[in-house]
Amino acid sequence: MIDSAVFLIGAYGAMAAGLSATVAKVSPTIGSRLRHLFSGAAPLAAVLAARLEGASSVTLDGMDLFSAGGLVIIGVVTSSVVGRFVPTIDATDRRLTTR
């Protein structure tokens, strides 16, 4: 996929951690499991977009799909670790006021 595996794993972990912290602070109604799944899988779109690099069509072989699954697992684990340190905002703090 990308030449430097260490850079790819680090960048993917940073994207997952950032998304997890943002979702924890911005969206109080999303559950922790869905937040970790979203934060772990969403950066994969950026990785696959980098794989395209302006080509009209790209073939992903088995190793690309295997490494993509590993990246999702790394993202979910990273999001879970971030979730232990960044508390989720309460839903009562973000409710709209009634007239």
Backbone as ProteinMPNN parsed JSONL, in Angstrom:
{"seq_chain_A": "MIDSAVFLIGAYGAMAAGLSATVAKVSPTIGSRLRHLFSGAAPLAAVLAARLEGASSVTLDGMDLFSAGGLVIIGVVTSSVVGRFVPTIDATDRRLTTR", "coords_chain_A": {"N_chain_A": [[0.821, -1.185, 0.0], [1.483, 1.542, 1.102], [4.79, 2.75, 1.166], [6.321, 3.046, 3.628], [5.784, 1.316, 6.424], [5.82, 1.833, 9.161], [5.382, 4.592, 9.314], [2.807, 4.665, 8.212], [1.297, 3.159, 10.104], [1.653, 4.743, 12.383], [0.526, 7.203, 11.539], [-2.086, 6.378, 11.048], [-2.901, 5.569, 13.603], [-2.76, 8.054, 14.893], [-4.75, 9.472, 13.514], [-7.01, 7.961, 14.233], [-7.008, 8.335, 17.018], [-7.4, 11.098, 17.198], [-9.942, 11.368, 15.99], [-11.481, 9.872, 17.795], [-11.246, 11.342, 20.193], [-12.412, 13.74, 19.373], [-15.058, 12.962, 18.685], [-15.9, 12.081, 21.178], [-16.032, 14.461, 22.591], [-17.729, 16.105, 21.072], [-20.092, 14.76, 20.237], [-22.38, 13.666, 22.309], [-24.303, 11.674, 22.41], [-23.62, 9.379, 21.077], [-22.696, 6.012, 21.448], [-20.062, 4.262, 23.255], [-19.038, 1.959, 21.99], [-19.827, 2.231, 19.287], [-18.517, 4.615, 18.757], [-15.82, 3.836, 18.988], [-15.661, 1.966, 16.934], [-16.282, 3.561, 14.678], [-14.206, 5.492, 14.829], [-12.032, 3.832, 14.517], [-12.344, 2.73, 11.974], [-12.866, 4.776, 10.107], [-10.501, 6.29, 9.269], [-9.514, 4.607, 7.339], [-10.574, 5.214, 4.874], [-9.105, 7.455, 4.092], [-6.596, 6.297, 3.803], [-7.035, 4.45, 1.734], [-7.766, 6.267, -0.234], [-5.359, 7.54, -0.638], [-4.083, 5.449, -1.787], [-5.279, 5.327, -4.267], [-4.368, 7.657, -5.696], [-5.026, 9.419, -7.876], [-5.57, 7.659, -9.95], [-7.817, 6.023, -12.192], [-8.768, 3.521, -11.687], [-8.086, 0.946, -9.351], [-6.572, -2.038, -8.314], [-7.01, -4.007, -5.53], [-5.064, -6.279, -3.85], [-4.851, -9.379, -1.976], [-3.049, -8.973, 0.177], [-3.184, -6.221, 0.579], [-5.826, -5.957, 1.509], [-5.664, -7.522, 3.811], [-3.798, -6.052, 5.32], [-5.289, -3.719, 5.577], [-7.36, -4.594, 7.242], [-5.84, -5.098, 9.533], [-5.049, -2.495, 10.112], [-7.517, -1.364, 10.798], [-8.053, -2.769, 13.144], [-5.921, -1.829, 14.739], [-6.701, 0.846, 14.829], [-9.154, 0.695, 16.257], [-8.282, -0.299, 18.723], [-6.564, 1.794, 19.485], [-8.446, 3.865, 19.681], [-9.963, 2.884, 21.8], [-8.102, 3.028, 23.888], [-7.666, 5.792, 23.977], [-10.225, 6.506, 24.717], [-10.268, 5.858, 27.389], [-8.884, 7.894, 28.607], [-9.965, 10.305, 27.727], [-12.81, 11.75, 28.698], [-16.285, 11.215, 27.953], [-18.536, 13.753, 27.054], [-21.394, 14.75, 28.948], [-24.754, 13.984, 27.986], [-26.721, 15.666, 28.895], [-25.545, 18.117, 29.112], [-25.421, 19.098, 26.549], [-27.925, 19.565, 25.515], [-30.523, 21.197, 23.71], [-32.002, 24.268, 24.568], [-35.346, 24.749, 25.783], [-38.184, 26.57, 24.647]], "CA_chain_A": [[0.0, 0.0, 0.0], [2.371, 2.694, 1.207], [6.123, 2.186, 1.351], [6.781, 3.013, 5.012], [4.738, 0.737, 7.275], [5.855, 2.499, 10.459], [4.701, 5.873, 9.121], [1.391, 4.388, 7.987], [0.695, 2.747, 11.376], [1.637, 5.918, 13.254], [-0.453, 8.17, 11.038], [-3.417, 5.8, 11.238], [-3.189, 5.663, 15.03], [-3.009, 9.456, 15.224], [-6.073, 9.822, 12.984], [-8.021, 7.292, 15.057], [-7.031, 8.991, 18.326], [-8.018, 12.408, 17.017], [-11.376, 11.181, 15.767], [-12.1, 9.396, 19.02], [-11.333, 12.464, 21.127], [-13.377, 14.699, 18.842], [-16.411, 12.424, 18.819], [-16.224, 12.039, 22.603], [-16.336, 15.805, 23.058], [-18.748, 16.783, 20.265], [-21.337, 14.006, 20.135], [-22.576, 12.949, 23.568], [-25.297, 10.606, 22.332], [-23.065, 8.177, 20.446], [-22.165, 5.08, 22.434], [-18.616, 4.057, 23.182], [-18.701, 0.925, 20.994], [-19.958, 2.814, 17.956], [-17.455, 5.606, 18.623], [-14.554, 3.146, 18.735], [-15.738, 1.374, 15.586], [-16.178, 4.653, 13.706], [-12.869, 6.084, 14.886], [-11.055, 2.859, 14.035], [-12.526, 2.391, 10.562], [-12.966, 5.946, 9.233], [-9.258, 6.672, 8.602], [-9.211, 3.707, 6.223], [-10.936, 5.919, 3.644], [-7.961, 8.289, 3.713], [-5.513, 5.414, 3.359], [-7.383, 3.938, 0.408], [-7.72, 7.39, -1.168], [-3.943, 7.719, -0.97], [-3.735, 4.327, -2.678], [-5.755, 5.654, -5.61], [-3.425, 8.628, -6.24], [-5.431, 9.962, -9.164], [-5.858, 6.624, -10.939], [-9.252, 5.805, -12.367], [-9.101, 2.21, -11.147], [-6.991, 0.315, -8.619], [-6.872, -3.387, -7.856], [-6.475, -4.328, -4.216], [-4.842, -7.705, -3.7], [-5.115, -9.93, -0.657], [-2.207, -8.367, 1.211], [-3.745, -4.9, 0.858], [-7.017, -6.141, 2.328], [-5.204, -8.019, 5.108], [-3.211, -4.928, 6.052], [-6.391, -2.804, 5.91], [-7.994, -5.16, 8.433], [-4.937, -4.848, 10.656], [-5.129, -1.079, 10.454], [-8.782, -1.134, 11.497], [-7.875, -3.286, 14.505], [-5.07, -0.864, 15.425], [-7.513, 2.036, 15.074], [-10.129, 0.427, 17.317], [-7.528, -0.392, 19.978], [-6.129, 3.151, 19.811], [-9.627, 4.603, 20.117], [-10.322, 2.392, 23.128], [-7.136, 3.577, 24.843], [-7.974, 7.22, 24.104], [-11.487, 6.593, 25.435], [-10.026, 5.744, 28.835], [-8.314, 9.144, 29.092], [-10.815, 11.437, 27.341], [-14.182, 11.42, 29.094], [-17.361, 11.638, 27.067], [-19.342, 14.82, 27.634], [-22.739, 14.287, 29.275], [-25.793, 14.379, 27.039], [-27.523, 16.753, 29.464], [-24.835, 19.381, 28.909], [-25.518, 19.521, 25.158], [-29.31, 19.664, 25.071], [-31.011, 22.517, 23.311], [-32.934, 24.832, 25.532], [-36.721, 24.816, 25.314], [-38.726, 27.929, 24.69]], "C_chain_A": [[0.867, 1.251, 0.0], [3.719, 2.147, 1.647], [6.549, 2.053, 2.805], [5.66, 2.536, 5.93], [4.684, 1.431, 8.629], [5.138, 3.845, 10.378], [3.201, 5.67, 8.958], [0.691, 4.011, 9.292], [0.61, 3.941, 12.329], [0.603, 6.948, 12.833], [-1.875, 7.665, 11.247], [-3.828, 5.861, 12.704], [-3.491, 7.09, 15.455], [-4.38, 9.903, 14.714], [-7.178, 9.203, 13.836], [-8.132, 7.948, 16.429], [-7.702, 10.356, 18.24], [-9.518, 12.319, 16.805], [-12.087, 10.747, 17.036], [-12.265, 10.529, 20.023], [-12.36, 13.485, 20.665], [-14.805, 14.209, 19.013], [-16.824, 12.369, 20.28], [-16.63, 13.407, 23.121], [-17.514, 16.433, 22.329], [-20.088, 16.063, 20.302], [-21.563, 13.174, 21.396], [-23.504, 11.745, 23.458], [-24.764, 9.329, 21.698], [-22.46, 7.292, 21.539], [-20.679, 4.84, 22.242], [-18.241, 3.012, 22.135], [-18.77, 1.475, 19.577], [-18.87, 3.855, 17.714], [-16.128, 4.934, 18.3], [-14.542, 2.512, 17.346], [-15.585, 2.44, 14.512], [-14.762, 5.217, 13.67], [-11.795, 5.126, 14.386], [-11.14, 2.595, 12.551], [-12.514, 3.593, 9.629], [-11.642, 6.359, 8.58], [-8.875, 5.759, 7.437], [-9.568, 4.353, 4.885], [-9.791, 6.801, 3.165], [-6.805, 7.446, 3.191], [-5.801, 4.878, 1.953], [-7.423, 5.043, -0.64], [-6.277, 7.69, -1.568], [-3.469, 6.617, -1.909], [-4.163, 4.614, -4.113], [-4.795, 6.589, -6.338], [-3.775, 9.077, -7.645], [-5.717, 8.941, -10.237], [-7.363, 6.421, -11.033], [-9.689, 4.464, -11.783], [-7.864, 1.604, -10.481], [-7.45, -1.068, -8.191], [-6.209, -3.606, -6.504], [-6.289, -5.834, -4.129], [-5.034, -8.118, -2.241], [-4.303, -9.288, 0.452], [-2.683, -6.968, 1.564], [-4.961, -5.006, 1.772], [-6.664, -6.647, 3.725], [-4.612, -6.889, 5.944], [-4.271, -3.894, 6.417], [-7.143, -3.303, 7.138], [-7.147, -4.954, 9.675], [-4.956, -3.393, 11.085], [-6.419, -0.748, 11.193], [-8.682, -1.625, 12.936], [-7.003, -2.336, 15.324], [-5.854, 0.403, 15.758], [-8.509, 1.848, 16.196], [-9.433, 0.349, 18.668], [-7.056, 0.996, 20.419], [-7.295, 3.987, 20.324], [-10.065, 4.165, 21.513], [-9.388, 2.945, 24.2], [-7.394, 5.066, 25.052], [-9.257, 7.405, 24.896], [-11.328, 6.47, 26.941], [-9.533, 7.065, 29.425], [-9.163, 10.368, 28.785], [-12.252, 11.09, 27.7], [-15.191, 11.937, 28.076], [-18.182, 12.706, 27.776], [-20.746, 14.285, 27.895], [-23.749, 14.797, 28.261], [-26.629, 15.533, 27.581], [-26.849, 18.103, 29.275], [-25.032, 19.937, 27.509], [-26.949, 19.644, 24.659], [-29.656, 21.087, 24.699], [-32.009, 23.022, 24.351], [-34.339, 24.876, 24.935], [-37.236, 26.23, 25.466], [-39.822, 28.055, 25.67]], "O_chain_A": [[0.963, 1.94, -1.016], [3.782, 1.187, 2.416], [7.099, 1.017, 3.178], [4.702, 3.266, 6.182], [3.601, 1.598, 9.189], [4.373, 4.197, 11.275], [2.409, 6.431, 9.515], [-0.408, 4.5, 9.558], [-0.402, 4.123, 13.006], [-0.112, 7.5, 13.669], [-2.768, 8.442, 11.585], [-4.979, 6.17, 13.014], [-4.375, 7.32, 16.28], [-5.092, 10.632, 15.406], [-8.177, 9.861, 14.126], [-9.236, 8.102, 16.951], [-8.485, 10.723, 19.117], [-10.279, 13.103, 17.373], [-13.19, 11.216, 17.318], [-13.323, 10.657, 20.64], [-13.099, 14.035, 21.481], [-15.672, 14.969, 19.443], [-17.994, 12.591, 20.592], [-17.486, 13.505, 24.001], [-18.238, 17.231, 22.924], [-21.127, 16.716, 20.39], [-20.994, 12.091, 21.533], [-23.489, 10.879, 24.332], [-25.416, 8.288, 21.785], [-21.791, 7.786, 22.446], [-20.111, 5.171, 21.202], [-17.224, 3.163, 21.458], [-17.884, 1.22, 18.762], [-18.356, 3.971, 16.601], [-15.389, 5.404, 17.435], [-13.517, 2.526, 16.665], [-14.845, 2.252, 13.546], [-14.189, 5.398, 12.595], [-10.759, 5.562, 13.885], [-10.134, 2.27, 11.92], [-12.179, 3.442, 8.454], [-11.658, 6.753, 7.414], [-8.005, 6.106, 6.638], [-8.931, 4.068, 3.871], [-9.534, 6.886, 1.964], [-6.117, 7.838, 2.249], [-4.919, 4.855, 1.095], [-7.144, 4.79, -1.812], [-6.011, 8.053, -2.714], [-2.569, 6.824, -2.723], [-3.496, 4.199, -5.061], [-4.444, 6.331, -7.49], [-2.907, 9.113, -8.516], [-6.081, 9.321, -11.35], [-8.089, 6.627, -10.061], [-10.854, 4.292, -11.425], [-6.747, 1.733, -10.981], [-8.587, -1.245, -7.755], [-5.003, -3.414, -6.351], [-7.244, -6.588, -4.314], [-5.342, -7.288, -1.386], [-4.812, -9.081, 1.553], [-2.598, -6.562, 2.723], [-5.102, -4.222, 2.71], [-7.289, -6.249, 4.708], [-4.892, -6.782, 7.138], [-4.166, -3.253, 7.463], [-7.524, -2.502, 7.991], [-7.674, -4.667, 10.749], [-4.887, -3.087, 12.275], [-6.412, 0.064, 12.118], [-9.174, -0.965, 13.851], [-7.312, -2.064, 16.484], [-5.693, 0.971, 16.838], [-8.696, 2.752, 17.01], [-9.943, 0.878, 19.657], [-7.141, 1.332, 21.601], [-7.148, 4.732, 21.293], [-10.493, 4.994, 22.317], [-9.832, 3.291, 25.294], [-7.345, 5.55, 26.183], [-9.374, 8.356, 25.668], [-12.184, 6.94, 27.69], [-9.739, 7.329, 30.61], [-9.093, 11.365, 29.503], [-12.851, 10.22, 27.067], [-14.976, 12.961, 27.428], [-18.487, 12.577, 28.962], [-21.236, 13.45, 27.135], [-23.617, 15.904, 27.74], [-27.191, 16.302, 26.801], [-27.524, 19.133, 29.279], [-24.83, 21.132, 27.293], [-27.154, 19.815, 23.457], [-29.157, 22.047, 25.286], [-32.764, 22.243, 24.931], [-34.5, 25.023, 23.723], [-36.771, 26.989, 26.317], [-40.387, 29.137, 25.828]]}, "name": "protein", "num_of_chains": 1, "seq": "MIDSAVFLIGAYGAMAAGLSATVAKVSPTIGSRLRHLFSGAAPLAAVLAARLEGASSVTLDGMDLFSAGGLVIIGVVTSSVVGRFVPTIDATDRRLTTR"}
